[in-house]
Amino acid sequence: MTAADLVGLYAPPARRRWVRSNMVSTLDGSATGADGRSGSVNTPSDHRVFAVLRDHADAVLVGAGTVRDEGYTRLSPTRRSPVPAALVAVTRSGRVPEGLRTPTDGRGAGLLVTCSAAGERRLGRARSVLGDENVLVRGDDTVDLPAALDALAERGLRRVLLEGGPSLLGTALAAGVVDEMALSLVPRVVGGDNPRIVAGPPLTAPDGVALRPHLLLEESGTLCGLWRTR
Ligand SMILES: NC(=O)c1ccc[n+]([C@@H]2O[C@H](COP(=O)([O-])OP(=O)(O)OC[C@H]3O[C@@H](n4cnc5c(N)ncnc54)[C@H](OP(=O)(O)O)[C@@H]3O)[C@@H](O)[C@H]2O)c1
């Protein structure tokens, strides 16, 4: 399959807002390898899809835990996407992950989405580091994800790629804001007691979140698919 084929197959529909998650899992359902990072279970085929999904995104939305654990930095332009996506970290504590502080040098914006529970001191510090306009406070005790996504869409960040981690994906599914899930299933089994791709309380409605398959590809043993929630 050519790169152009992949770009076409993964093009998101034109909507006011489209939230697509992307995760990788081993055959035994692990979201990480033994080192506690997803990078150790990725495959070259999964990487190809990962890059195409990023090229289609206005914003990459990530839990602060993953920004820290996976060493995210603000995003650079790519050949296909000369306007770099914004990196948006979600945090209840309001702590600014190091990766959002990356120097500008042509990279995309770094935004923090948090809630009042972070407290005035943390919010003040975040604003002084990132700039007032890059700190979005939505929600009181927890981040109000629908309101946060509306605020991003108002800035023109309509195509949102949610790259985890499992806690953020769990709350996003519970809030009903995920339109589509991309999943790469890699041909490997790691055992152990690692996280799955979705964490948090059981999802109801009435028995989990129902999805329908939209796309399924195979390359060198890796299955890459898209499932839609509605
Ligand atoms: N397999 C994959 O595709 C994949 C993808 C991503 C990550 N991972 C792996 O997942 C692990 C991390 O898991 P995780 O569940 O801890 O990641 P996470 O969801 O990225 O991080 C959890 C932290 O993010 C913030 N957060 C997440 N959801 C939030 C919400 N709805 N509202 C407010 N804050 C929120 C909180 O930060 P504060 O503490 O600052 O409040 C929370 O402590 C790592 O091992 C990583 O490598 C795997």
The ligand as a Tripos MOL2 file, in Angstrom:
@<TRIPOS>MOLECULE
LIG
   48    52     1     0     0
SMALL
NO_CHARGES

@<TRIPOS>ATOM
      1 N1         -0.4890    1.6640   23.8120 N.am      1 LIG1
      2 C1         -0.6330    2.9390   23.5110 C.2       1 LIG1
      3 O1         -1.0050    3.2510   22.3770 O.2       1 LIG1
      4 C2         -0.3300    3.9820   24.5460 C.ar      1 LIG1
      5 C3         -0.6350    5.3160   24.2550 C.ar      1 LIG1
      6 C4         -0.3610    6.2770   25.2200 C.ar      1 LIG1
      7 C5          0.2100    5.9190   26.4380 C.ar      1 LIG1
      8 N2          0.5000    4.6170   26.6690 N.ar      1 LIG1
      9 C6          1.1180    4.2000   27.9430 C.3       1 LIG1
     10 O2          0.1810    4.4310   28.9880 O.3       1 LIG1
     11 C7          0.8900    4.6840   30.1990 C.3       1 LIG1
     12 C8          0.3350    5.9380   30.8700 C.3       1 LIG1
     13 O3         -0.9980    5.6660   31.2100 O.3       1 LIG1
     14 P1         -1.9240    6.7400   31.9300 P.3       1 LIG1
     15 O4         -3.3010    6.2140   31.9220 O.co2     1 LIG1
     16 O5         -1.3100    7.1730   33.1990 O.co2     1 LIG1
     17 O6         -1.7810    7.9490   30.8870 O.3       1 LIG1
     18 P2         -2.4850    9.3480   30.7150 P.3       1 LIG1
     19 O7         -3.9450    9.2550   30.5970 O.co2     1 LIG1
     20 O8         -1.7490    9.9880   29.6100 O.co2     1 LIG1
     21 O9         -2.0230   10.1250   32.0260 O.3       1 LIG1
     22 C9         -2.7120   10.1920   33.2220 C.3       1 LIG1
     23 C10        -2.5060   11.6050   33.7280 C.3       1 LIG1
     24 O10        -2.9330   12.5210   32.7090 O.3       1 LIG1
     25 C11        -3.8190   13.4710   33.2280 C.3       1 LIG1
     26 N3         -5.1650   13.1120   32.7770 N.ar      1 LIG1
     27 C12        -5.5310   12.0470   32.0020 C.ar      1 LIG1
     28 N4         -6.8420   12.0900   31.7470 N.ar      1 LIG1
     29 C13        -7.3170   13.1770   32.3650 C.ar      1 LIG1
     30 C14        -8.6110   13.7670   32.4600 C.ar      1 LIG1
     31 N5         -9.6800   13.2280   31.8720 N.pl3     1 LIG1
     32 N6         -8.7390   14.8950   33.1900 N.ar      1 LIG1
     33 C15        -7.6690   15.4530   33.7920 C.ar      1 LIG1
     34 N7         -6.4250   14.9540   33.7390 N.ar      1 LIG1
     35 C16        -6.2510   13.8340   33.0280 C.ar      1 LIG1
     36 C17        -3.6060   13.4150   34.7220 C.3       1 LIG1
     37 O11        -2.4540   14.2110   34.9230 O.3       1 LIG1
     38 P3         -2.1130   15.0150   36.2580 P.3       1 LIG1
     39 O12        -1.5300   13.9730   37.1610 O.co2     1 LIG1
     40 O13        -1.1230   16.0420   35.8370 O.co2     1 LIG1
     41 O14        -3.3880   15.5850   36.7870 O.co2     1 LIG1
     42 C18        -3.3460   11.9510   34.9420 C.3       1 LIG1
     43 O15        -2.6240   11.6930   36.1400 O.3       1 LIG1
     44 C19         2.3540    4.8230   29.8440 C.3       1 LIG1
     45 O16         2.9780    3.5910   30.1360 O.3       1 LIG1
     46 C20         2.3250    5.0190   28.3240 C.3       1 LIG1
     47 O17         3.4870    4.5430   27.7330 O.3       1 LIG1
     48 C21         0.2340    3.6330   25.7550 C.ar      1 LIG1
@<TRIPOS>BOND
     1     1     2 1
     2     2     3 2
     3     2     4 1
     4     4     5 ar
     5     4    48 ar
     6     5     6 ar
     7     6     7 ar
     8     7     8 ar
     9     8     9 1
    10     8    48 ar
    11     9    10 1
    12     9    46 1
    13    10    11 1
    14    11    12 1
    15    11    44 1
    16    12    13 1
    17    13    14 1
    18    14    15 2
    19    14    16 1
    20    14    17 1
    21    17    18 1
    22    18    19 2
    23    18    20 1
    24    18    21 1
    25    21    22 1
    26    22    23 1
    27    23    24 1
    28    23    42 1
    29    24    25 1
    30    25    26 1
    31    25    36 1
    32    26    27 ar
    33    26    35 ar
    34    27    28 ar
    35    28    29 ar
    36    29    30 ar
    37    29    35 ar
    38    30    31 1
    39    30    32 ar
    40    32    33 ar
    41    33    34 ar
    42    34    35 ar
    43    36    37 1
    44    36    42 1
    45    37    38 1
    46    38    39 2
    47    38    40 1
    48    38    41 1
    49    42    43 1
    50    44    45 1
    51    44    46 1
    52    46    47 1
@<TRIPOS>SUBSTRUCTURE
     1 LIG1         1 GROUP 0 **** ****
